[in-house]
Amino acid sequence: MTTLQAEKPNIKLLYLRLTDSAPLIVAKELGLFERYGLNVELQRETSWATLRDKLIGGAADAAAMLAPMPLTVKQTLPHCEEQLLSGLILSCNGNAITLSRALYDQLELASDGPVNIGAALNTHIASRASETNPLTFASVYPFASHTLQLRYWLNHAGIDPDQDVRLVVLPPEQMVDHLRRGDIDGYCVGEPWNTLAVQQGIGVIVAPSNTLMPAMPEKVLAVTQSWHDANPATHLALRAALLAACGWLNDRSHRRDAVGILARPEYLNLPEETIAASLEDQVTLHRGHAGHGVKANPDWHLFAHPQTDHGLPSTKKGRELLALCNEIAPTDSTEAEVFRADLYQQTLDFLRHQNQQFSQTV
């Protein structure tokens, strides 16, 4: 089907053990990479910093990356001469804030909900002001949508994230174990690590990210500028395959099939019921209390689609993310230019042309 001649058909693509890695895994399993002339090896990493360093160091060709990461390379690696760019936002939303069951049970709550729980947490923190050790909350990377969402929730509850609590960084798949051991009191992480904590009875989901900052860019396809310059056709083929996979995932009838694929040992290696919750737009806030069973949580995962702007990496979106990151450390608004709307449009034009050619041959 493809008319592209990929400069580098053999590709190594990095991802983390998260539900919103689905576009990469689906593209592999459905043969979408092959459709566009690529032979892709998916390589699972544990932490975002390791993934970033391997991509910048040339140990991989591309990666599914946290949306703020390409924008904040100068903040995390001030001496790095390489630049990251993205021509495709893969997904929006997908995260949640989870408190330990032990902490949740100490809160004096009249009712649930992000606002009420935040207010009760503020009161609880004030009541323990004399204690030496502050409550500890984890995120996955210094400049991550998770960090921004966690800080947003704390700030709106009147809790100073820099003074009233301690914030740490942990790899996503280590969150549940640290919560179980009592090393942390809560976290903001991508699915399925919130649902898993609830299913194990050690966590309570207090705020899915789509209820806090709806349609916030979450994962992007990232490459280095030098790799893009050397492999523009390969990059286009990669974006086309992944946008096609996102389109497949946007059909809700396909999501149960996606769950079965993601659950495999070589991918997420978790029970299907753990992965299914967020992909099927359902959330169980906590276990064991009447009235708190499965609830609808529409748009927990929004994947790129040509008929929405969810996949568009615009300079405007980049500036909005940088403005939020500026609360953590000073940022440069010109870095928003690494979100390449022109590359996204090129992908749409290519797919449209491909579809026209296909229509003319049948």
N, C-alpha and C positions, 0 to 999 in steps of 0.2 A: 504493500500500500504506500509506503514512504517513497518520496522522491529525494530525500536528503541523503547526502554522502557524509556520514559522521567521520570526523577526523580521527576520533578515538572511540571505536565501537565498544571496547571493553572498559567498563566503568565500575568503580567501587563507590558505593553510596552508603553513608553512615546514618544511623538512626538510634534512638533510645527505646527502651521497653515501655512504650506508652500506647494507649488506644489510638491517639491521633497520628501515630505512625502508619495508620491503615492505608493511606494512598500509596506509599512505597511498597508495602507488602502486597496489596491488591494488584498493583501494576506488574509486580513480579509474577504472581500466581496466575493472572489472567492473560499473560503473554503480551501485555501492552508495550513493554520495553522492546521486545522482539519486533513488534509491529513497526516500530520506528527505527529499526536497524541497530538496536543496542543489546549488548550482553551485559547485564547488570548483576554484580555481586552485592548483596546487602550485608553490611557488617554492623552488628549490634554493639553499642558502646554503653558504658555504665554512667558516666558523668558528662555534663555539658562542657566542662573545661577540657576534658580529654578529647571529646569530639571536635571542639574548636581548634585545638592545637594540631590534631592530625590533619584537619582540612587545610589550615594555613601552612603546615609543614610539608604538604604535598603527598601525605600518606594515603589520601583519598581524593576523589574527584569532586564530590558534592556531598551535601548533608541536609537532612531535615533539621532545622535549627530554630531556636527560640527567636521570635521576631525582633526583639531589641538587640540581639547579639551582633548582627552585621553593622548596626548603627553605633555601637559602643566599643569597637575594637580599641580605639585610642584610650579609652578609660581603663580597660582591663589589661591591655598590652601596649603601654605607651611608646615602646621602642620598636614596635612591629612596623615594617615597611609595606607589608601586603595589605590589600583592601578586600573586604568581602562585599558581595553584591547579591541582590535577589531580584529575579524577574517573575516570581510567583509566590503569592501567599497560599499556602496549602490549606490552612484551616484557621478558624476563629473559635474562641471559647475553649471548653474542654477541661478546665481546672475546677477546683473547689477548695474551700478552707475547712479543715477538719480539726476539732479539738479532741484531746484525750477524753475517754469516758470518765476518768477520775476527776479531771478539771470540770467537765460539764456538770457532773453530779454535785459539785460544790457551789455552783451558781444558783442564786435565788431567782428563779424564772417564773414570771406570771404566764408567759407563753413563749413559743419558739419564734423563729424568724431572725434574719441577720441583724436587724436593728435592735430587737429586744435582747438577743444574746450578747451583742456588743455592749449594750448598756449594762447588763448584768456583769459582764467581764470587767468593765471599768470599775464598777463598785467593788468587785472582788479584789482587783489589783490595789485599790485604795485601802482596803481593809487589811492587806498584808504588807503595807508599805514599810513596816519595821523589819521585815524579814530580809536576810542578807542576799539570798539568791532570787533574782527576778524570774518571772515566767519566761520560758524559752520557746520561740517559734522558729520554724525552719522554712526556708524557700530553697529553690534548686540552683540559683545562680544569682550573683549580685545584681545584674541588670536583666531581669526576667519579668515577663508579664505576671508571673506568680508573686514576685516581690512587690510589684506595683499594686496588684490586687489586694495583697495582705496589708500593705501600708494604707491603702485606701480605706479598707474596712476598719482598721484600727483607728485611723484619724477621724473617721466619721463617728466612731464611738467615743471620741474624746480621749483616746489613748495615744500618747506620743510614742511612735515606734522606735525612736532613737533614745528615749529616756526611761520610759515606763516598762519596757520589756527588752528582752535580748533576742536579736535576730541572728540566725546562723544559716549556713548553706550546707545542704546535704544532697547527694544524688537521689533522684526520684525513687528508685526501687529500694532504697535503704530507709525510707521514711517510716514505714510500718514497723520495722524492727526497732528503730529508735523510739518510736512512740510506745511500743510494748515494754521496753526496758525502762521507760520513764526519763530518758535522756532529754526529751523535748515534751512540751505541753500541747503542741499543735503544729500544724503546717499548712502551707498552700502548695498543692502539687497537681499534676495532671492525672487524669484517670488512666488506669483503674485503681490507683493506690488509695484513693479516698473510699471507694466502695469496698475494697478489701479490708480496710480497717473496721468498717461498719460490720461486715460479715463476720469478722473475727471477734466482735464484741468489745473492741478496745478503742473505737473512735466514734465520733458523732460529726456528721457533715452539717456545718452551720451556714454555709453560703456557697452554692455553686457560682462559678465566676460569671456566668451569663446573667445572673441576677444582680451583679455588682457593676460590671462594666461591659454591657452587651456588645457582641460582635467585635471585641478587641482582637486584633491580629495575634495569632498564637504561634504557629509554625510556618516557616518559610523554607523554600528551596534556596540554599546558599552555595555559592562557588566563589573562588577567588577571582579578582579582576584579571590576573595574568592567565588563569586557566580559561576564562571566558574568551579572552583575546585570541588564545591559541586554538580554541575549540568551539567556535560560534555555532556551527551546525549540530555538533554533538549536544551542546547546551539546549538548542531549540528542540531537538528530538526528546531530550530528557523532560523538558517542560511540557511538551505535547503529551507524552505518555502519562505524566503525573496529573495533568489537568483532565485527561480522559478518565483516569482512575478516580479522581475526585467527583467527576460527573456520575460515574457508576455508583459511588457511595451516596450521592444525593438522592438516589432512588431508594426510598425507605424499604422497598421490598427486597433489596439486596443486602440489607444490613445483617440479617441473621446469618446469611452465608459468610459475610465478612467476619462475624464473631467466630465461626468455626475455623476459619483460616488463621486469625490472629492468635487463637488459643494454642496453636501447635507448639511443640517444644522448641523448635528452631526460631520462633518469633517471641510471643509474650510468655508462653509456658505457664498459663494460668487457667483456672476453671472458666468455662464458657459463661457461666452465670455472673462471674465477676466482671467480665468484659462487656457483657450484653447491656448492663444497666444504662450506661451513658450513651452508647450507640443507639439504644432504643428510647432515648429521651425520658428515662425514668430515674428517680433518685429515692433511696431509702435513707432517711436522715439518721436514724439510729435504730438499734435492734432491741426488741423486748418490751416496748411500751405500746399500749393500745392507742390507736389513732395515729401512729407514726409508721405506717407501712409504706408501700411503694406509692410515690406521688409522681405526677407528670412534671417533667422539667424540659419544656420545648426548647430546641436549639442548643442543647448542651454541646453538641459538635456541629459546627457549620463548616462545610468543605467548599472549596473554590467551585465556582460555576460560571459559565459565560454569561448567564442571564442576571447575575448579581455582581456587586463590586467586591465581594468577599475575597476574591483571588487577586485583586489589583493592588500591586505594591506602589502606591502613589507617594510622591514627595510629601503631600499633605499628611498622609498617615504616618510617614516617617517623622515629620516634625511633631506630630501629636505624641508619639511615643517618646521622642527625645525630651519634650517638655515635661513629661511625667518622670523620666529618668533623671532630670535635672534636680529633682528633690533629693536624690541619692548622692549625686556628684555632678559637677559642672559638665555640660555637654555642648557640642558644637552643632548648631542647627543645619549647617551645610552638609553634615553627614547624612541628612535625609535623602540626598541625591543617590545614595547606593540602593534605594528602592527604585527599580527601573520599570516605570510604567510602559516605556517603549518596548521593552522585551516581552512584557505581558501582551501588549497589542500585537506584536509579531507572532506570538503563539496563537492568538485568536485568528489572525489572518491565515496562518498556515493551516490550522484545523478546518477553517471554513473552505479553503481551497481544496483540501483533501476530501471533504465531504461532497463538494461539487463534482470533483472528478469521479468519485465513487457513484454518485447518482447518475452520471452520464454513461456509465458502463453497465448499468443493470436495466 
